[in-house]
Amino acid sequence: MIAPQDLESELNKQPFEPFRIVTSGGKSYDVTEKDRPLIMVGRRTVIIGLRVPETDPYFDRYEVVALVHIIRLEPIPVAQQQPASAGSP
């Protein structure tokens, strides 16, 4: 489980460093500079906006993830970044 303050801290880091949210179910979400406005952190959940297609500036759908299911945040090396990837199955 991750604390909401820890996730907020990653989102507000200056300069921003892309990271991946990894869940207990094996699903992960890449968060890039462009995705920051699509992430809403709550007390017990995080809402992750997903673009379809990924080039769209607005999210088409969203997923709600309980913070208790987020097992880690990991940095995304610059070479691995995918353009505008708010979610990866």
Helices and strands as residue ranges (DSSP letters): H 4-11, E 19-23, E 28-31, G 33-38, E 39-41, E 45-50, E 61-66, G 67-69, E 70-75, G 78-80
